[in-house]
Amino acid sequence: MHDPVPRLPSLLEAVLSVGTDLELRATLQHIVDAAAELTEARYAALDMTDPGRDGLRGIRTAQRPESPEQPESPEPPEPSESPELIVPIHVDDEVFGDLRLAGKRAGPFTDEDEQLVRVLATQAGIAIGNARLYETARQRERWIEGAAAVTTALLSGESAADALMTVAERARRLAEASAGVILQPTEDGGMEIVTASTLDDPGDIVGTVIEPGSPVLEQLLGGEPVFIDDSATDPRMTTRVRHRFGPNMMLPLQAGGRLLGTLALPRRRGGRPYTAVERLLATQFASQAALALVHAEAQHSRERLAVYEDRDRIARDLHDLVVQRLFATGMMLESTQRRSAGTGDADKDVHAMLGRAVDELQSTIQEVRTAIFALQQPPADAPTTFRGKVLREAAGAAAVLGFQPSTRFTGAVENRLAEPVAGRLLTALRRALAAASHRAGVSRIEITVDVTAPLPDGRPGVRLMVFDDGGAGTTVTWQSPL
């Protein structure tokens, strides 16, 4: 056996080199390259016992300049072609993998080579353990920061749709996934993708449904996490987009026993598998995100309630103070008008002026009552269609009246009725409903919007009719050219 002392500097240099980087992949590459350099092996490889644990495949030596005809990541030759030197690397009393060397330039591997590689493997085990700890700490820090950012964003007042997108997008980035999607239960017992953050998807993921009866559905609806090695081939996956993806995590968004949905983080087909640490951190992220969603929803509800209470207070003040004073003023003016009735021109002018003042006051009272009626409606997201706006006005009236007005549409109101006519019609509707709500004995209101009714001059028009059964019954009619 050769004296190993002359090669001691090379061994020390190799030992030092494997601990120069805290990133796991770089550390493994240093180990492989150092072993090849130390033994003058043409090829070296590190085959891991459990590659899924760290999300890494086997590590090979890089292509050497003096042999450009070799592939970029050559496989070690078979033992029959050239003897191999195989040395295991232990990390925390477990076999991390085998360091395989082949193709020694100056003959077969010696016992000295094996001793040197074993010393290197011992140091490599320590370096791998340190790199694992560093990588775990760095991943945990990223996920914690991501969860904190999501919580801050959700509590800043985002809408429900924006909140779900925030969760999906942040989770996709943290998991280095191809997509971040959120599924929610459907009425028929399935689950549907309602939000998707993707890198390169054409946009047809949203709306994808996991139909009732799917093998994975019972777990998802039960709030259990599901981990998939390959979405394209796993028989539990039945969606039409499964063929695009490989490893996948499907994590419950659950807080306080309430299932909000499922967060899915699929990687591309052939992508690296998720490690145990990534699965744990992603599951914790989903739990915290669900809690933030619930808190954000509660905060939004409290804000809406505060706004509604404030609107109700303003409506009461307007009714109790402003309307009553205006009404009292109108009564005094009417009384003065009656007393000023006479035959003189001056008396006639005063009488006419008082009449106009009374009319203006009555109009003002009507406008204030319309504003009160609008304030008493529950705050909600504004509907986008004309029908939705009319129905919203009817629903607001129901909150005041105690019953739901009936609504009927005649003709293609969405296609034929455009602004500003639609806006004027809604204003007239509010006034009619406000007036009806203040009449005694009203138990039924009928709203009719007809875009097929021509005007008296024959032009195409729209007609609004609001009937209530108060007293002898009142019908308010409003019409306009289209």
Buried (B, 14 or more C-beta within 10 A) or exposed (E): EEEBEEBEEBBEEBBEBBBEBBEBBEBBBBBBBBBBBBBBBBBBBBBBEEBBBBBBEBBBBEBEEEEEEEEEBBEBBEEEEBBBBBBEBBBEEEEBBBBBBBBBEEEEBBEBBBBBBEBBBBBBBBBBBBBBEBBBEEBBEEBBEBBEEBBEBBBEEBEBEBBBBBBBBBBBBBBEBBBBBBBBBBEEEBBBBBBBBBEEBEEEBBEBBBBEEBEBBEBBBEBBBBBBEBBBEBEBBBBEBBEBBBBBBBBBBBBEEEBBBBBBBBBBBEBBBBBEBBBBBBBBBBBBBBBBBBBBBEBBEEEEEEEBEEBBEBBEEBBEEBBEEBEEBBEEBBEBBEEBEEEEEEEEEBBEEBEEBBEEBBEBBBEBBBBBBBBBBBEEEEEEEBBEBBBBBBBBBBEBBEEEBEBEBEBEBBEBBEEEBBEBBBEBBBBBBBBBBBEEEBEBBBBBBBBEBEBEEEEEBBBBBBBBBBEEEBEBEBBBEB
